[in-house]
Amino acid sequence: MYFKVTPAHRYVKVEANGREGEVTFPTWLPGSYVIREMERNIVFIDGIRISKNKFWVRENFSYKVYTMSWDQREAISTGNYMFLNGPAVFPFQSFDERYCIELNLPEGWKANTTLRKEGERTFCARDYHELADSSIQASPDLKEYKIDELHKISTVDVLDEEFLNKLRLVVSKEDEVFSAVDPLLSSREYIFYFRFSSNPRGGIEHSNSSAITSSWNSELTSLVEVFAHEYFHRLNVKYLKPKDLKLNYEMETYTELLWFAEGVTDYMAYKLSWKSGGIKLQDFLKRIAESLQKLTFRGGMMSLAESSMTAWIKYYRRDENYLNSAVSYYDGGLILGLILDLSLFRKGLRIEDQFRKIPREYTLYDLQEAFSEAEVDLEVSRLPSREMLKLVRNFIDVDTPDRDRPYLGISLDGDVVSFVEDDSPADQAGVCPRDKVLSVNGRPAEAILKEIEKGKQVHLLLSRDGRLQEIGVVVGKSPGHGIRISGKDVSTKWAGEEFKFEVPSRVI
């Protein structure tokens, strides 16, 4: 198929040429684990609707796409910027035909893509899978930052030289791991498409590129880590991948191994960023402590396998009850990656070297074989994830300094209850998420900590959906959600120094 794309303010207009017959707009995007229903953005198409995402078209047809998603997984077009993720804009007829895109850009615009250039403004993919694994970025303000001879950043923003230097270190370190698996992995050109955003950071990986956004006030460490995470996906997910994570553009594909595909990727991104000098040990320890903290909640009864399988309905639809009901495969996978690494380190081995033993399409059994020297039974991924708190204590001292302290069992966002822990004193008294705390024992809401410490009961005046509620809560004892980690034996040697880090609990 052939597409001619003209950017417009808030839209892109597409003139297409294919075969008379059915075209299908994806409902799912590779690299994202949630149904996105891309047809929702089609505002006009010269065709006859067959179903929610399929149309009957003539050989030549046109359509118009609303493109105001600030999500790097989709598409945006403004008066001076365009970013297109392939399946967010382009339908398919058959997977194994060539797909070409002609960019009808305004005068002075520049473009970057990993698609093959086959004309002044025409770029082609050998099949739809390659098109779906590619992005296009264009703007009159587009600039490039060179990382090395094969890697560059394409952006409209100004990047700090300190960040670029740190990223060079990280990319070089990750390439060492890639080269040990397959030298071709680190010998192909790679583009990081990047822009600062008012939204939280995020990214999507492709084989030879990734698309990343980060908030304007991001710390340098956060920026380095998100680049490192998406780049490590070049190996883990785009080269090695769970056997059951098959491409299907119209429905979710499930795997119980997202904890390895995403969580261990996060572990490797942090470790290699630290080992290369891109971040400090303390930054890595903070991430470890924060992940351990999540396992202390009721949601830690969920296994990593189940967390992986329910990503589509749990992780991507998190609400105020998430910590009571689930655990993130990112957090649990990172901790299991740490356990594997420390177990290997004890034997003079490194987790980096085990990736050479993983088949291109892996199962849990394959991972067991690849990490057999770690003497860690990966069946733990099918047990309650809080079991990993016991395993990690074989290598690191883990304390909960807030255990048995006075406690209600809520978290506050300002004066609004953002979380109520199951079976906590607040839960038993009837406090609900989104309650607004008007007063505590007749004092302003910000006095809540002092009031909890002073007595055995607190009286809360709440506003719930516009109605006043008076609730007395008996102060209880905290089960312990603050985390303090410190090195012992093998982990001190692994870190190269004595270490200690603490993350306080936000639950009061």
Residue, then its C-alpha position, 0 to 999 in steps of 0.5 A: m500500500y502507498f500513503k501520502v500524508t499531509p500534516a494539518h493543524r490537529y489532523v493528518k490527511v492521508e491519500a491511500n492507494g491499495r487494492e479494492g477490498e477490506v482495510t483494517f485499522p489496528t486496535w492494539l499497538p506493539g510495545s503497548y499492552v492495552i487496547r487503544e482502538m485506533e479507529r476512534n481517531i478516524v473522522f472521515i474515510d472514503g469507504i464503507r464501514i464493515s465493523k468497528n475497525k474495518f472498511w471496504v475501500r476502492e483502490n484509491f481512497s482517502y481518510k482524515v485522522y484526528t492527531m492530538s494525542w500527547d502519548q508517544r504511542e499514538a500521533i500528534s500533528t500541530g502547526n509546527y510538529m508531527f509525530l506518527n507511530g505507524p499503527a496509530v495512523f495506517p491500516f493494513q490489507s495484508f501483512d507481507e506486502r510493501y508499505c510506503i509513505e510519502l510525506n507532503l510536508p510544508e517548506g522547510w520541514k525536516a523529518n526523521t524515520t528508520l523506514r528506508k528512504e526511496g525518494e525525496r520524501t518517500f519512505c518504505a517498509r518491507d511489510y506491515h510489521e516493519l511499518a508498525d515497528s517504526s515512527i516518523q517525526a517531522s518539524p521545521d524545528l527538528k534537530e539531532y544530537k549525536i550520541d555516537e556514530l550509530h545513535k542519535i536523538s531526534t527532538v525539537d527541544v534543547l538537551d543538556e550536554e551533561f545528559l548527553n554525556k551520561l547517555r553516551l556512557v549508558v548506550s556504550k555499556e548496554d551495547e556491550v551486553f547486546s554485542a555478546v548476544d548478537p554483534l549485529l544488534s549494536s551495529r545498526e543505526y538507532i534513533f531516540y525520538f524525544r520531546f519534553s511534555s507536560n505529561p509524566r514520562g513514558g516510552i515505547e520501544h522499536s527494533n531500531s528506535s524508541a519514542i520517549t517523552s518526559s516532563w519538563n521538570s524531570e531529574l537527570t536520573s529519571l531522564v537517563e533511566v527512561f532512555a536506558h529502559e527503552y534502549f535495553h528493549r532492543l535486546n529484551v522484547k525486540y530481539l528476545k521475547p516471551k514465546d506467547l507474546k505474539l503480534n496481533y493488531e486486533m486483540e490483546t496478547y497475553t503472557e505471564l512473563l511481562w515481569f521479565a520483559e519489563g521488570v528485569t529490563d528495568y533492573m538492567a537499565y538501572k544497573l547498567s546506568w549505574k555501572s556506566g556512571g550514568i546514575k549514582l548508586q543511591d539512585f539505584l538503591k532508591r528504585i530498589a527500596e521503592s519496589l520493595q515497598k510495593l510488595t508490603f501491601r495487600g496487593g503483594m499477595m498477587s504473583l508476578a505471573e498473574s500481574s503480567m496476565t492482568a496488566w490490561i485490566k489492572y496495571y493500565r487501569r490503576d485506581e485508588n485501590y491498586l495497592n490492595s489488589a495488585v502489584s506491578y510486574y515492573d516492581g516485582g520483576l526488578i526485585l526478582g532481577l536483583i535476586l538473580d543478580l546477587s545470587l549469580f554475583r555470589k558465584g562470581l557471575r553476572i546477570e548480563d552474561q546470562f542473556r546469551k543463554i536465552p532463546r529468541e522466543y523464551t518460556l519460563y522453562d527457558l529462563q530457568e535453564a538460562f539462570s540455572e547457576a543462580e540457584v533461584d527457582l523462577e517458579v517464585s514468579r507464580l507465588p505471592s510476590r511478597e515471597m520475594l521479600k524473604l528471598v531478597r533478605n538472603f542478600i540485603d538487610v531489609d527493615t520496616p522502621d515504621r512497623d507498630r507506629p501509630y497508624l490509621g491506614i490512609s494516604l493523603d493527597g493534600d487534604v483528600v484521602s487517596f488510599v485506604e488500606d484494607d482492614s486498617p483502622a480507617d477502613q474499619a471505621g468507614v473512611c473512603p478514598r476521595d473523602k476530603v478531610l475538613s478537620v481532625n479533632g477539630r484542628p486543620a487537616e494538616a495536624i493529622l500526624k500530631e493528632i494520631e501520635k497524641g491519642k487512641q482515637v481521632h475524630l475526622l470531619l469529612s466531606r464525601d461527595g458534598r455531604l458531611q461525615e463525622i467518623g471516629v477512628v481508633v488508632g492502630k499499629s502500622p504493619g510497616h510500609g517504610i523500607r530501609i535497606s542496607g548491605k550485608d556480605v555479598s550485596t556490599k561487595w556487589a555495590g563496591e561499598e557499604f550502603k544504606f537507603e530508606v524510603p518512608s511510607r506515605v501511609i499514616 
